[in-house]
């Protein structure tokens, strides 16, 4: 009977340790998910604003340097957002 109780205790302690480890892993994964969400939001905003700037550049093309500046900055923002997302993954 005593041997059976000791085995149950060992199993319970092992299971408890597994649950503690799983809890730590879950916390790490939650933090990673937060960082991934933030990166996706920054990517979407970067691409959206960059494409908006590139799309608006022809309207300002007659008033230089605004047209060229919009095109350049929009392209940099769009391409930079894509590169940052690719590197992050």
PDB file with SEQRES, HELIX, SHEET and CRYST1 records, atoms N, CA, C and O in Angstrom:
SEQRES   1 A   89  UNK UNK UNK UNK UNK UNK UNK UNK UNK UNK UNK UNK UNK          
SEQRES   2 A   89  UNK UNK UNK UNK UNK UNK UNK UNK UNK UNK UNK UNK UNK          
SEQRES   3 A   89  UNK UNK UNK UNK UNK UNK UNK UNK UNK UNK UNK UNK UNK          
SEQRES   4 A   89  UNK UNK UNK UNK UNK UNK UNK UNK UNK UNK UNK UNK UNK          
SEQRES   5 A   89  UNK UNK UNK UNK UNK UNK UNK UNK UNK UNK UNK UNK UNK          
SEQRES   6 A   89  UNK UNK UNK UNK UNK UNK UNK UNK UNK UNK UNK UNK UNK          
SEQRES   7 A   89  UNK UNK UNK UNK UNK UNK UNK UNK UNK UNK UNK                  
HELIX    1 AA1 UNK A    2  UNK A   57  1                                  56    
HELIX    2 AA2 UNK A   58  UNK A   60  5                                   3    
HELIX    3 AA3 UNK A   66  UNK A   88  1                                  23    
CRYST1    1.000    1.000    1.000  90.00  90.00  90.00 P 1           1          
ATOM      1  N   UNK A   1       0.814  -1.188   0.000  1.00  0.00           N  
ATOM      2  CA  UNK A   1       0.000   0.000   0.000  1.00  0.00           C  
ATOM      3  C   UNK A   1       0.868   1.266   0.000  1.00  0.00           C  
ATOM      4  O   UNK A   1       0.593   2.224  -0.723  1.00  0.00           O  
ATOM      5  N   UNK A   2       1.918   1.247   0.826  1.00  0.00           N  
ATOM      6  CA  UNK A   2       2.813   2.389   0.913  1.00  0.00           C  
ATOM      7  C   UNK A   2       3.525   2.609  -0.421  1.00  0.00           C  
ATOM      8  O   UNK A   2       3.702   3.749  -0.853  1.00  0.00           O  
ATOM      9  N   UNK A   3       3.929   1.531  -1.064  1.00  0.00           N  
ATOM     10  CA  UNK A   3       4.611   1.612  -2.351  1.00  0.00           C  
ATOM     11  C   UNK A   3       3.686   2.224  -3.397  1.00  0.00           C  
ATOM     12  O   UNK A   3       4.124   3.034  -4.213  1.00  0.00           O  
ATOM     13  N   UNK A   4       2.437   1.849  -3.378  1.00  0.00           N  
ATOM     14  CA  UNK A   4       1.443   2.369  -4.311  1.00  0.00           C  
ATOM     15  C   UNK A   4       1.241   3.872  -4.088  1.00  0.00           C  
ATOM     16  O   UNK A   4       1.127   4.629  -5.051  1.00  0.00           O  
ATOM     17  N   UNK A   5       1.198   4.295  -2.853  1.00  0.00           N  
ATOM     18  CA  UNK A   5       1.044   5.711  -2.535  1.00  0.00           C  
ATOM     19  C   UNK A   5       2.263   6.513  -2.985  1.00  0.00           C  
ATOM     20  O   UNK A   5       2.128   7.626  -3.492  1.00  0.00           O  
ATOM     21  N   UNK A   6       3.448   5.944  -2.797  1.00  0.00           N  
ATOM     22  CA  UNK A   6       4.664   6.625  -3.240  1.00  0.00           C  
ATOM     23  C   UNK A   6       4.700   6.759  -4.760  1.00  0.00           C  
ATOM     24  O   UNK A   6       5.116   7.794  -5.282  1.00  0.00           O  
ATOM     25  N   UNK A   7       4.270   5.729  -5.465  1.00  0.00           N  
ATOM     26  CA  UNK A   7       4.226   5.797  -6.931  1.00  0.00           C  
ATOM     27  C   UNK A   7       3.231   6.862  -7.382  1.00  0.00           C  
ATOM     28  O   UNK A   7       3.509   7.614  -8.316  1.00  0.00           O  
ATOM     29  N   UNK A   8       2.075   6.931  -6.724  1.00  0.00           N  
ATOM     30  CA  UNK A   8       1.087   7.956  -7.054  1.00  0.00           C  
ATOM     31  C   UNK A   8       1.643   9.354  -6.793  1.00  0.00           C  
ATOM     32  O   UNK A   8       1.413  10.274  -7.578  1.00  0.00           O  
ATOM     33  N   UNK A   9       2.354   9.506  -5.719  1.00  0.00           N  
ATOM     34  CA  UNK A   9       2.967  10.790  -5.390  1.00  0.00           C  
ATOM     35  C   UNK A   9       3.995  11.187  -6.442  1.00  0.00           C  
ATOM     36  O   UNK A   9       4.031  12.341  -6.871  1.00  0.00           O  
ATOM     37  N   UNK A  10       4.825  10.247  -6.859  1.00  0.00           N  
ATOM     38  CA  UNK A  10       5.823  10.531  -7.897  1.00  0.00           C  
ATOM     39  C   UNK A  10       5.155  10.940  -9.203  1.00  0.00           C  
ATOM     40  O   UNK A  10       5.571  11.899  -9.852  1.00  0.00           O  
ATOM     41  N   UNK A  11       4.110  10.199  -9.582  1.00  0.00           N  
ATOM     42  CA  UNK A  11       3.372  10.539 -10.805  1.00  0.00           C  
ATOM     43  C   UNK A  11       2.754  11.932 -10.710  1.00  0.00           C  
ATOM     44  O   UNK A  11       2.773  12.696 -11.675  1.00  0.00           O  
ATOM     45  N   UNK A  12       2.215  12.252  -9.556  1.00  0.00           N  
ATOM     46  CA  UNK A  12       1.598  13.565  -9.365  1.00  0.00           C  
ATOM     47  C   UNK A  12       2.648  14.671  -9.438  1.00  0.00           C  
ATOM     48  O   UNK A  12       2.399  15.721 -10.029  1.00  0.00           O  
ATOM     49  N   UNK A  13       3.810  14.448  -8.847  1.00  0.00           N  
ATOM     50  CA  UNK A  13       4.875  15.446  -8.902  1.00  0.00           C  
ATOM     51  C   UNK A  13       5.388  15.630 -10.322  1.00  0.00           C  
ATOM     52  O   UNK A  13       5.672  16.749 -10.749  1.00  0.00           O  
ATOM     53  N   UNK A  14       5.505  14.521 -11.053  1.00  0.00           N  
ATOM     54  CA  UNK A  14       5.934  14.607 -12.453  1.00  0.00           C  
ATOM     55  C   UNK A  14       4.925  15.383 -13.274  1.00  0.00           C  
ATOM     56  O   UNK A  14       5.291  16.241 -14.077  1.00  0.00           O  
ATOM     57  N   UNK A  15       3.659  15.081 -13.072  1.00  0.00           N  
ATOM     58  CA  UNK A  15       2.587  15.767 -13.814  1.00  0.00           C  
ATOM     59  C   UNK A  15       2.560  17.253 -13.457  1.00  0.00           C  
ATOM     60  O   UNK A  15       2.349  18.103 -14.321  1.00  0.00           O  
ATOM     61  N   UNK A  16       2.773  17.551 -12.193  1.00  0.00           N  
ATOM     62  CA  UNK A  16       2.811  18.942 -11.740  1.00  0.00           C  
ATOM     63  C   UNK A  16       3.948  19.699 -12.440  1.00  0.00           C  
ATOM     64  O   UNK A  16       3.763  20.835 -12.877  1.00  0.00           O  
ATOM     65  N   UNK A  17       5.105  19.075 -12.541  1.00  0.00           N  
ATOM     66  CA  UNK A  17       6.240  19.700 -13.224  1.00  0.00           C  
ATOM     67  C   UNK A  17       5.936  19.900 -14.706  1.00  0.00           C  
ATOM     68  O   UNK A  17       6.297  20.930 -15.275  1.00  0.00           O  
ATOM     69  N   UNK A  18       5.280  18.936 -15.332  1.00  0.00           N  
ATOM     70  CA  UNK A  18       4.902  19.075 -16.739  1.00  0.00           C  
ATOM     71  C   UNK A  18       3.959  20.260 -16.929  1.00  0.00           C  
ATOM     72  O   UNK A  18       4.081  21.011 -17.896  1.00  0.00           O  
ATOM     73  N   UNK A  19       3.018  20.421 -15.997  1.00  0.00           N  
ATOM     74  CA  UNK A  19       2.072  21.532 -16.088  1.00  0.00           C  
ATOM     75  C   UNK A  19       2.756  22.876 -15.878  1.00  0.00           C  
ATOM     76  O   UNK A  19       2.396  23.858 -16.527  1.00  0.00           O  
ATOM     77  N   UNK A  20       3.726  22.934 -14.991  1.00  0.00           N  
ATOM     78  CA  UNK A  20       4.489  24.167 -14.776  1.00  0.00           C  
ATOM     79  C   UNK A  20       5.255  24.520 -16.042  1.00  0.00           C  
ATOM     80  O   UNK A  20       5.275  25.679 -16.456  1.00  0.00           O  
ATOM     81  N   UNK A  21       5.884  23.528 -16.655  1.00  0.00           N  
ATOM     82  CA  UNK A  21       6.626  23.757 -17.900  1.00  0.00           C  
ATOM     83  C   UNK A  21       5.690  24.205 -19.022  1.00  0.00           C  
ATOM     84  O   UNK A  21       6.028  25.097 -19.799  1.00  0.00           O  
ATOM     85  N   UNK A  22       4.521  23.588 -19.102  1.00  0.00           N  
ATOM     86  CA  UNK A  22       3.548  23.958 -20.132  1.00  0.00           C  
ATOM     87  C   UNK A  22       3.062  25.384 -19.918  1.00  0.00           C  
ATOM     88  O   UNK A  22       2.844  26.115 -20.884  1.00  0.00           O  
ATOM     89  N   UNK A  23       2.891  25.787 -18.666  1.00  0.00           N  
ATOM     90  CA  UNK A  23       2.461  27.143 -18.359  1.00  0.00           C  
ATOM     91  C   UNK A  23       3.515  28.159 -18.788  1.00  0.00           C  
ATOM     92  O   UNK A  23       3.176  29.210 -19.331  1.00  0.00           O  
ATOM     93  N   UNK A  24       4.781  27.857 -18.552  1.00  0.00           N  
ATOM     94  CA  UNK A  24       5.864  28.744 -18.974  1.00  0.00           C  
ATOM     95  C   UNK A  24       5.897  28.862 -20.496  1.00  0.00           C  
ATOM     96  O   UNK A  24       6.047  29.956 -21.040  1.00  0.00           O  
ATOM     97  N   UNK A  25       5.755  27.733 -21.170  1.00  0.00           N  
ATOM     98  CA  UNK A  25       5.756  27.744 -22.636  1.00  0.00           C  
ATOM     99  C   UNK A  25       4.575  28.546 -23.177  1.00  0.00           C  
ATOM    100  O   UNK A  25       4.717  29.278 -24.157  1.00  0.00           O  
ATOM    101  N   UNK A  26       3.427  28.411 -22.551  1.00  0.00           N  
ATOM    102  CA  UNK A  26       2.251  29.168 -22.986  1.00  0.00           C  
ATOM    103  C   UNK A  26       2.482  30.667 -22.823  1.00  0.00           C  
ATOM    104  O   UNK A  26       2.077  31.451 -23.681  1.00  0.00           O  
ATOM    105  N   UNK A  27       3.124  31.068 -21.742  1.00  0.00           N  
ATOM    106  CA  UNK A  27       3.409  32.488 -21.516  1.00  0.00           C  
ATOM    107  C   UNK A  27       4.362  33.024 -22.586  1.00  0.00           C  
ATOM    108  O   UNK A  27       4.179  34.131 -23.092  1.00  0.00           O  
ATOM    109  N   UNK A  28       5.363  32.242 -22.919  1.00  0.00           N  
ATOM    110  CA  UNK A  28       6.311  32.653 -23.959  1.00  0.00           C  
ATOM    111  C   UNK A  28       5.593  32.787 -25.307  1.00  0.00           C  
ATOM    112  O   UNK A  28       5.817  33.750 -26.040  1.00  0.00           O  
ATOM    113  N   UNK A  29       4.746  31.838 -25.621  1.00  0.00           N  
ATOM    114  CA  UNK A  29       4.023  31.884 -26.891  1.00  0.00           C  
ATOM    115  C   UNK A  29       3.043  33.055 -26.944  1.00  0.00           C  
ATOM    116  O   UNK A  29       2.845  33.644 -28.007  1.00  0.00           O  
ATOM    117  N   UNK A  30       2.429  33.398 -25.816  1.00  0.00           N  
ATOM    118  CA  UNK A  30       1.527  34.560 -25.774  1.00  0.00           C  
ATOM    119  C   UNK A  30       2.295  35.845 -26.083  1.00  0.00           C  
ATOM    120  O   UNK A  30       1.807  36.700 -26.823  1.00  0.00           O  
ATOM    121  N   UNK A  31       3.478  35.977 -25.524  1.00  0.00           N  
ATOM    122  CA  UNK A  31       4.287  37.168 -25.793  1.00  0.00           C  
ATOM    123  C   UNK A  31       4.718  37.224 -27.255  1.00  0.00           C  
ATOM    124  O   UNK A  31       4.749  38.295 -27.860  1.00  0.00           O  
ATOM    125  N   UNK A  32       5.046  36.076 -27.809  1.00  0.00           N  
ATOM    126  CA  UNK A  32       5.434  36.032 -29.225  1.00  0.00           C  
ATOM    127  C   UNK A  32       4.268  36.430 -30.109  1.00  0.00           C  
ATOM    128  O   UNK A  32       4.448  37.130 -31.105  1.00  0.00           O  
ATOM    129  N   UNK A  33       3.079  35.987 -29.750  1.00  0.00           N  
ATOM    130  CA  UNK A  33       1.893  36.333 -30.522  1.00  0.00           C  
ATOM    131  C   UNK A  33       1.631  37.830 -30.483  1.00  0.00           C  
ATOM    132  O   UNK A  33       1.234  38.413 -31.492  1.00  0.00           O  
ATOM    133  N   UNK A  34       1.846  38.460 -29.334  1.00  0.00           N  
ATOM    134  CA  UNK A  34       1.683  39.903 -29.236  1.00  0.00           C  
ATOM    135  C   UNK A  34       2.649  40.622 -30.176  1.00  0.00           C  
ATOM    136  O   UNK A  34       2.267  41.571 -30.860  1.00  0.00           O  
ATOM    137  N   UNK A  35       3.890  40.170 -30.206  1.00  0.00           N  
ATOM    138  CA  UNK A  35       4.894  40.780 -31.081  1.00  0.00           C  
ATOM    139  C   UNK A  35       4.527  40.569 -32.545  1.00  0.00           C  
ATOM    140  O   UNK A  35       4.705  41.470 -33.365  1.00  0.00           O  
ATOM    141  N   UNK A  36       4.019  39.391 -32.880  1.00  0.00           N  
ATOM    142  CA  UNK A  36       3.619  39.117 -34.259  1.00  0.00           C  
ATOM    143  C   UNK A  36       2.441  39.993 -34.672  1.00  0.00           C  
ATOM    144  O   UNK A  36       2.401  40.486 -35.799  1.00  0.00           O  
ATOM    145  N   UNK A  37       1.486  40.190 -33.773  1.00  0.00           N  
ATOM    146  CA  UNK A  37       0.353  41.067 -34.081  1.00  0.00           C  
ATOM    147  C   UNK A  37       0.832  42.490 -34.327  1.00  0.00           C  
ATOM    148  O   UNK A  37       0.390  43.140 -35.275  1.00  0.00           O  
ATOM    149  N   UNK A  38       1.727  42.975 -33.483  1.00  0.00           N  
ATOM    150  CA  UNK A  38       2.256  44.333 -33.645  1.00  0.00           C  
ATOM    151  C   UNK A  38       2.974  44.468 -34.985  1.00  0.00           C  
ATOM    152  O   UNK A  38       2.842  45.486 -35.663  1.00  0.00           O  
ATOM    153  N   UNK A  39       3.726  43.453 -35.361  1.00  0.00           N  
ATOM    154  CA  UNK A  39       4.441  43.488 -36.639  1.00  0.00           C  
ATOM    155  C   UNK A  39       3.461  43.507 -37.799  1.00  0.00           C  
ATOM    156  O   UNK A  39       3.671  44.236 -38.768  1.00  0.00           O  
ATOM    157  N   UNK A  40       2.406  42.726 -37.721  1.00  0.00           N  
ATOM    158  CA  UNK A  40       1.405  42.700 -38.796  1.00  0.00           C  
ATOM    159  C   UNK A  40       0.703  44.048 -38.921  1.00  0.00           C  
ATOM    160  O   UNK A  40       0.415  44.498 -40.030  1.00  0.00           O  
ATOM    161  N   UNK A  41       0.429  44.690 -37.797  1.00  0.00           N  
ATOM    162  CA  UNK A  41      -0.204  46.013 -37.837  1.00  0.00           C  
ATOM    163  C   UNK A  41       0.736  47.026 -38.467  1.00  0.00           C  
ATOM    164  O   UNK A  41       0.317  47.824 -39.306  1.00  0.00           O  
ATOM    165  N   UNK A  42       2.010  47.001 -38.070  1.00  0.00           N  
ATOM    166  CA  UNK A  42       2.980  47.929 -38.658  1.00  0.00           C  
ATOM    167  C   UNK A  42       3.151  47.673 -40.152  1.00  0.00           C  
ATOM    168  O   UNK A  42       3.287  48.616 -40.932  1.00  0.00           O  
ATOM    169  N   UNK A  43       3.143  46.405 -40.553  1.00  0.00           N  
ATOM    170  CA  UNK A  43       3.261  46.073 -41.971  1.00  0.00           C  
ATOM    171  C   UNK A  43       2.072  46.628 -42.743  1.00  0.00           C  
ATOM    172  O   UNK A  43       2.245  47.246 -43.793  1.00  0.00           O  
ATOM    173  N   UNK A  44       0.865  46.410 -42.226  1.00  0.00           N  
ATOM    174  CA  UNK A  44      -0.338  46.871 -42.919  1.00  0.00           C  
ATOM    175  C   UNK A  44      -0.358  48.395 -43.039  1.00  0.00           C  
ATOM    176  O   UNK A  44      -0.701  48.932 -44.092  1.00  0.00           O  
ATOM    177  N   UNK A  45       0.006  49.081 -41.973  1.00  0.00           N  
ATOM    178  CA  UNK A  45       0.033  50.542 -42.013  1.00  0.00           C  
ATOM    179  C   UNK A  45       1.122  51.027 -42.982  1.00  0.00           C  
ATOM    180  O   UNK A  45       0.890  51.947 -43.767  1.00  0.00           O  
ATOM    181  N   UNK A  46       2.296  50.414 -42.926  1.00  0.00           N  
ATOM    182  CA  UNK A  46       3.388  50.804 -43.821  1.00  0.00           C  
ATOM    183  C   UNK A  46       3.038  50.619 -45.284  1.00  0.00           C  
ATOM    184  O   UNK A  46       3.284  51.502 -46.106  1.00  0.00           O  
ATOM    185  N   UNK A  47       2.470  49.480 -45.604  1.00  0.00           N  
ATOM    186  CA  UNK A  47       2.086  49.223 -47.002  1.00  0.00           C  
ATOM    187  C   UNK A  47       0.945  50.150 -47.411  1.00  0.00           C  
ATOM    188  O   UNK A  47       0.953  50.700 -48.513  1.00  0.00           O  
ATOM    189  N   UNK A  48      -0.031  50.323 -46.530  1.00  0.00           N  
ATOM    190  CA  UNK A  48      -1.171  51.189 -46.862  1.00  0.00           C  
ATOM    191  C   UNK A  48      -0.758  52.623 -47.114  1.00  0.00           C  
ATOM    192  O   UNK A  48      -1.142  53.213 -48.124  1.00  0.00           O  
ATOM    193  N   UNK A  49       0.017  53.186 -46.213  1.00  0.00           N  
ATOM    194  CA  UNK A  49       0.456  54.580 -46.363  1.00  0.00           C  
ATOM    195  C   UNK A  49       1.419  54.708 -47.544  1.00  0.00           C  
ATOM    196  O   UNK A  49       1.351  55.672 -48.307  1.00  0.00           O  
ATOM    197  N   UNK A  50       2.312  53.736 -47.690  1.00  0.00           N  
ATOM    198  CA  UNK A  50       3.249  53.777 -48.819  1.00  0.00           C  
ATOM    199  C   UNK A  50       2.540  53.724 -50.162  1.00  0.00           C  
ATOM    200  O   UNK A  50       2.871  54.477 -51.077  1.00  0.00           O  
ATOM    201  N   UNK A  51       1.571  52.838 -50.275  1.00  0.00           N  
ATOM    202  CA  UNK A  51       0.810  52.746 -51.534  1.00  0.00           C  
ATOM    203  C   UNK A  51      -0.027  53.990 -51.769  1.00  0.00           C  
ATOM    204  O   UNK A  51      -0.190  54.420 -52.911  1.00  0.00           O  
ATOM    205  N   UNK A  52      -0.556  54.571 -50.707  1.00  0.00           N  
ATOM    206  CA  UNK A  52      -1.307  55.817 -50.824  1.00  0.00           C  
ATOM    207  C   UNK A  52      -0.403  56.928 -51.350  1.00  0.00           C  
ATOM    208  O   UNK A  52      -0.810  57.714 -52.206  1.00  0.00           O  
ATOM    209  N   UNK A  53       0.815  56.989 -50.838  1.00  0.00           N  
ATOM    210  CA  UNK A  53       1.758  58.010 -51.292  1.00  0.00           C  
ATOM    211  C   UNK A  53       2.144  57.795 -52.756  1.00  0.00           C  
ATOM    212  O   UNK A  53       2.211  58.747 -53.533  1.00  0.00           O  
ATOM    213  N   UNK A  54       2.394  56.545 -53.122  1.00  0.00           N  
ATOM    214  CA  UNK A  54       2.742  56.249 -54.526  1.00  0.00           C  
ATOM    215  C   UNK A  54       1.560  56.586 -55.433  1.00  0.00           C  
ATOM    216  O   UNK A  54       1.739  57.140 -56.517  1.00  0.00           O  
ATOM    217  N   UNK A  55       0.360  56.250 -54.983  1.00  0.00           N  
ATOM    218  CA  UNK A  55      -0.829  56.544 -55.789  1.00  0.00           C  
ATOM    219  C   UNK A  55      -1.105  58.027 -55.918  1.00  0.00           C  
ATOM    220  O   UNK A  55      -1.625  58.468 -56.942  1.00  0.00           O  
ATOM    221  N   UNK A  56      -0.767  58.809 -54.900  1.00  0.00           N  
ATOM    222  CA  UNK A  56      -1.004  60.251 -54.938  1.00  0.00           C  
ATOM    223  C   UNK A  56       0.094  61.004 -55.683  1.00  0.00           C  
ATOM    224  O   UNK A  56      -0.108  62.160 -56.056  1.00  0.00           O  
ATOM    225  N   UNK A  57       1.225  60.392 -55.906  1.00  0.00           N  
ATOM    226  CA  UNK A  57       2.368  61.067 -56.541  1.00  0.00           C  
ATOM    227  C   UNK A  57       2.026  61.665 -57.910  1.00  0.00           C  
ATOM    228  O   UNK A  57       2.431  62.796 -58.177  1.00  0.00           O  
ATOM    229  N   UNK A  58       1.303  60.962 -58.788  1.00  0.00           N  
ATOM    230  CA  UNK A  58       1.000  61.578 -60.087  1.00  0.00           C  
ATOM    231  C   UNK A  58       0.192  62.880 -59.979  1.00  0.00           C  
ATOM    232  O   UNK A  58       0.333  63.761 -60.827  1.00  0.00           O  
ATOM    233  N   UNK A  59      -0.633  63.006 -58.966  1.00  0.00           N  
ATOM    234  CA  UNK A  59      -1.406  64.240 -58.778  1.00  0.00           C  
ATOM    235  C   UNK A  59      -0.495  65.419 -58.453  1.00  0.00           C  
ATOM    236  O   UNK A  59      -0.829  66.563 -58.762  1.00  0.00           O  
ATOM    237  N   UNK A  60       0.631  65.154 -57.844  1.00  0.00           N  
ATOM    238  CA  UNK A  60       1.565  66.207 -57.471  1.00  0.00           C  
ATOM    239  C   UNK A  60       2.761  66.290 -58.419  1.00  0.00           C  
ATOM    240  O   UNK A  60       3.722  67.006 -58.140  1.00  0.00           O  
ATOM    241  N   UNK A  61       2.710  65.579 -59.512  1.00  0.00           N  
ATOM    242  CA  UNK A  61       3.867  65.490 -60.400  1.00  0.00           C  
ATOM    243  C   UNK A  61       4.226  66.835 -61.017  1.00  0.00           C  
ATOM    244  O   UNK A  61       5.397  67.106 -61.281  1.00  0.00           O  
ATOM    245  N   UNK A  62       3.226  67.677 -61.247  1.00  0.00           N  
ATOM    246  CA  UNK A  62       3.514  68.978 -61.869  1.00  0.00           C  
ATOM    247  C   UNK A  62       4.168  69.946 -60.888  1.00  0.00           C  
ATOM    248  O   UNK A  62       4.827  70.898 -61.305  1.00  0.00           O  
ATOM    249  N   UNK A  63       3.994  69.714 -59.606  1.00  0.00           N  
ATOM    250  CA  UNK A  63       4.631  70.579 -58.606  1.00  0.00           C  
ATOM    251  C   UNK A  63       5.801  69.832 -57.977  1.00  0.00           C  
ATOM    252  O   UNK A  63       5.665  69.204 -56.927  1.00  0.00           O  
ATOM    253  N   UNK A  64       6.939  69.911 -58.634  1.00  0.00           N  
ATOM    254  CA  UNK A  64       8.125  69.237 -58.113  1.00  0.00           C  
ATOM    255  C   UNK A  64       8.727  70.060 -57.005  1.00  0.00           C  
ATOM    256  O   UNK A  64       8.632  71.284 -57.102  1.00  0.00           O  
ATOM    257  N   UNK A  65       9.312  69.552 -56.002  1.00  0.00           N  
ATOM    258  CA  UNK A  65       9.733  68.174 -55.806  1.00  0.00           C  
ATOM    259  C   UNK A  65       8.695  67.299 -55.080  1.00  0.00           C  
ATOM    260  O   UNK A  65       8.997  66.150 -54.759  1.00  0.00           O  
ATOM    261  N   UNK A  66       7.493  67.806 -54.816  1.00  0.00           N  
ATOM    262  CA  UNK A  66       6.507  67.038 -54.064  1.00  0.00           C  
ATOM    263  C   UNK A  66       6.169  65.706 -54.724  1.00  0.00           C  
ATOM    264  O   UNK A  66       6.082  64.685 -54.042  1.00  0.00           O  
ATOM    265  N   UNK A  67       5.978  65.701 -56.033  1.00  0.00           N  
ATOM    266  CA  UNK A  67       5.626  64.458 -56.733  1.00  0.00           C  
ATOM    267  C   UNK A  67       6.708  63.400 -56.611  1.00  0.00           C  
ATOM    268  O   UNK A  67       6.428  62.248 -56.279  1.00  0.00           O  
ATOM    269  N   UNK A  68       7.924  63.789 -56.876  1.00  0.00           N  
ATOM    270  CA  UNK A  68       9.040  62.852 -56.771  1.00  0.00           C  
ATOM    271  C   UNK A  68       9.281  62.403 -55.342  1.00  0.00           C  
ATOM    272  O   UNK A  68       9.616  61.245 -55.089  1.00  0.00           O  
ATOM    273  N   UNK A  69       9.109  63.323 -54.418  1.00  0.00           N  
ATOM    274  CA  UNK A  69       9.287  62.994 -53.004  1.00  0.00           C  
ATOM    275  C   UNK A  69       8.232  61.995 -52.539  1.00  0.00           C  
ATOM    276  O   UNK A  69       8.550  61.029 -51.844  1.00  0.00           O  
ATOM    277  N   UNK A  70       6.984  62.226 -52.920  1.00  0.00           N  
ATOM    278  CA  UNK A  70       5.915  61.275 -52.564  1.00  0.00           C  
ATOM    279  C   UNK A  70       6.183  59.896 -53.150  1.00  0.00           C  
ATOM    280  O   UNK A  70       6.036  58.882 -52.467  1.00  0.00           O  
ATOM    281  N   UNK A  71       6.575  59.866 -54.411  1.00  0.00           N  
ATOM    282  CA  UNK A  71       6.851  58.581 -55.062  1.00  0.00           C  
ATOM    283  C   UNK A  71       7.999  57.856 -54.371  1.00  0.00           C  
ATOM    284  O   UNK A  71       7.907  56.662 -54.087  1.00  0.00           O  
ATOM    285  N   UNK A  72       9.069  58.574 -54.106  1.00  0.00           N  
ATOM    286  CA  UNK A  72      10.241  57.963 -53.473  1.00  0.00           C  
ATOM    287  C   UNK A  72       9.945  57.474 -52.057  1.00  0.00           C  
ATOM    288  O   UNK A  72      10.244  56.332 -51.709  1.00  0.00           O  
ATOM    289  N   UNK A  73       9.361  58.343 -51.253  1.00  0.00           N  
ATOM    290  CA  UNK A  73       9.060  57.959 -49.870  1.00  0.00           C  
ATOM    291  C   UNK A  73       8.026  56.840 -49.804  1.00  0.00           C  
ATOM    292  O   UNK A  73       8.129  55.944 -48.965  1.00  0.00           O  
ATOM    293  N   UNK A  74       7.034  56.889 -50.682  1.00  0.00           N  
ATOM    294  CA  UNK A  74       6.029  55.827 -50.715  1.00  0.00           C  
ATOM    295  C   UNK A  74       6.633  54.483 -51.091  1.00  0.00           C  
ATOM    296  O   UNK A  74       6.308  53.453 -50.502  1.00  0.00           O  
ATOM    297  N   UNK A  75       7.512  54.510 -52.076  1.00  0.00           N  
ATOM    298  CA  UNK A  75       8.164  53.263 -52.498  1.00  0.00           C  
ATOM    299  C   UNK A  75       9.064  52.727 -51.379  1.00  0.00           C  
ATOM    300  O   UNK A  75       9.083  51.525 -51.114  1.00  0.00           O  
ATOM    301  N   UNK A  76       9.800  53.614 -50.735  1.00  0.00           N  
ATOM    302  CA  UNK A  76      10.674  53.187 -49.633  1.00  0.00           C  
ATOM    303  C   UNK A  76       9.848  52.586 -48.503  1.00  0.00           C  
ATOM    304  O   UNK A  76      10.207  51.542 -47.958  1.00  0.00           O  
ATOM    305  N   UNK A  77       8.742  53.241 -48.148  1.00  0.00           N  
ATOM    306  CA  UNK A  77       7.897  52.755 -47.058  1.00  0.00           C  
ATOM    307  C   UNK A  77       7.275  51.404 -47.403  1.00  0.00           C  
ATOM    308  O   UNK A  77       7.239  50.504 -46.564  1.00  0.00           O  
ATOM    309  N   UNK A  78       6.792  51.261 -48.616  1.00  0.00           N  
ATOM    310  CA  UNK A  78       6.166  50.004 -49.032  1.00  0.00           C  
ATOM    311  C   UNK A  78       7.185  48.866 -49.081  1.00  0.00           C  
ATOM    312  O   UNK A  78       6.940  47.783 -48.550  1.00  0.00           O  
ATOM    313  N   UNK A  79       8.312  49.114 -49.714  1.00  0.00           N  
ATOM    314  CA  UNK A  79       9.337  48.075 -49.834  1.00  0.00           C  
ATOM    315  C   UNK A  79       9.943  47.763 -48.463  1.00  0.00           C  
ATOM    316  O   UNK A  79      10.180  46.600 -48.138  1.00  0.00           O  
ATOM    317  N   UNK A  80      10.191  48.798 -47.666  1.00  0.00           N  
ATOM    318  CA  UNK A  80      10.742  48.593 -46.326  1.00  0.00           C  
ATOM    319  C   UNK A  80       9.818  47.773 -45.445  1.00  0.00           C  
ATOM    320  O   UNK A  80      10.282  46.925 -44.683  1.00  0.00           O  
ATOM    321  N   UNK A  81       8.520  48.012 -45.539  1.00  0.00           N  
ATOM    322  CA  UNK A  81       7.554  47.224 -44.757  1.00  0.00           C  
ATOM    323  C   UNK A  81       7.586  45.760 -45.170  1.00  0.00           C  
ATOM    324  O   UNK A  81       7.538  44.867 -44.324  1.00  0.00           O  
ATOM    325  N   UNK A  82       7.666  45.520 -46.462  1.00  0.00           N  
ATOM    326  CA  UNK A  82       7.734  44.138 -46.947  1.00  0.00           C  
ATOM    327  C   UNK A  82       9.006  43.433 -46.506  1.00  0.00           C  
ATOM    328  O   UNK A  82       8.970  42.265 -46.118  1.00  0.00           O  
ATOM    329  N   UNK A  83      10.115  44.128 -46.564  1.00  0.00           N  
ATOM    330  CA  UNK A  83      11.389  43.547 -46.145  1.00  0.00           C  
ATOM    331  C   UNK A  83      11.365  43.248 -44.638  1.00  0.00           C  
ATOM    332  O   UNK A  83      11.813  42.187 -44.203  1.00  0.00           O  
ATOM    333  N   UNK A  84      10.837  44.197 -43.848  1.00  0.00           N  
ATOM    334  CA  UNK A  84      10.777  43.989 -42.400  1.00  0.00           C  
ATOM    335  C   UNK A  84       9.924  42.776 -42.053  1.00  0.00           C  
ATOM    336  O   UNK A  84      10.255  42.012 -41.146  1.00  0.00           O  
ATOM    337  N   UNK A  85       8.842  42.607 -42.772  1.00  0.00           N  
ATOM    338  CA  UNK A  85       7.969  41.443 -42.514  1.00  0.00           C  
ATOM    339  C   UNK A  85       8.667  40.161 -42.900  1.00  0.00           C  
ATOM    340  O   UNK A  85       8.579  39.166 -42.180  1.00  0.00           O  
ATOM    341  N   UNK A  86       9.363  40.166 -44.029  1.00  0.00           N  
ATOM    342  CA  UNK A  86      10.058  38.963 -44.484  1.00  0.00           C  
ATOM    343  C   UNK A  86      11.184  38.582 -43.524  1.00  0.00           C  
ATOM    344  O   UNK A  86      11.385  37.402 -43.237  1.00  0.00           O  
ATOM    345  N   UNK A  87      11.907  39.566 -43.034  1.00  0.00           N  
ATOM    346  CA  UNK A  87      13.010  39.303 -42.105  1.00  0.00           C  
ATOM    347  C   UNK A  87      12.462  38.794 -40.781  1.00  0.00           C  
ATOM    348  O   UNK A  87      13.059  37.909 -40.170  1.00  0.00           O  
ATOM    349  N   UNK A  88      11.347  39.330 -40.331  1.00  0.00           N  
ATOM    350  CA  UNK A  88      10.748  38.937 -39.048  1.00  0.00           C  
ATOM    351  C   UNK A  88      10.322  37.476 -39.060  1.00  0.00           C  
ATOM    352  O   UNK A  88      10.431  36.791 -38.044  1.00  0.00           O  
ATOM    353  N   UNK A  89       9.845  37.000 -40.189  1.00  0.00           N  
ATOM    354  CA  UNK A  89       9.388  35.614 -40.282  1.00  0.00           C  
ATOM    355  C   UNK A  89      10.580  34.728 -40.413  1.00  0.00           C  
ATOM    356  O   UNK A  89      10.436  33.509 -40.507  1.00  0.00           O  
TER     357      UNK A  89                                                      
END                                                                             
